């Protein structure tokens, strides 16, 4: 994660025509903000975030409009208090 709360990190996984659902897991997020999914069909769905040294997983159904497109997984840091040097693990799969 960036140390600057004005910066947003992104991952753009491709969703093929066979995808039915997506699981996104995160480890050691330290409750440091939110993970938001944006797609051609969703303006922003917030996922569960983990605390210190723990895993959290969210699953959401893939809509027909989202097939053969990329999702935008956005990692948005909280503004206060700032957590510095926050290294997190993300796992996204269908």
Secondary structure, DSSP 8 states (H G I E B T S, - for coil): --SSTT-EEEE--EE-TT--EEEEEEE--TT-SEEEEE-SS-S-EEE----TT-EEEEEEE--GGGTTEE-EEEEE--SSS---S---EEEEE-
